[in-house]
């Protein structure tokens, strides 16, 4: 099921032949019927660059800088608030442990 299906040798094309038969016997009509003599060929337009260059205007640079600054400030605020929440939780757990320890020690003494 997963083996490749290779055509039999008699139907496989040889490296020197083409799968498309050549076109023969076709007659092409001229593009126009006027009888003028062709002049110099038209100039070939330059090919567009494969990738257009990105050009920043001063306004777009300001917007990009402002967006980056806002992202850094928002992410920083979220991370600092999470760290603060962990620190407050750890401190409250430590205070609870000290209070419970003192209560348990007071019961043993009485």
MODELLER restraints for C-alpha pairs under 7 A, 6 or more apart:
rsr = mdl.restraints
at = mdl.atoms
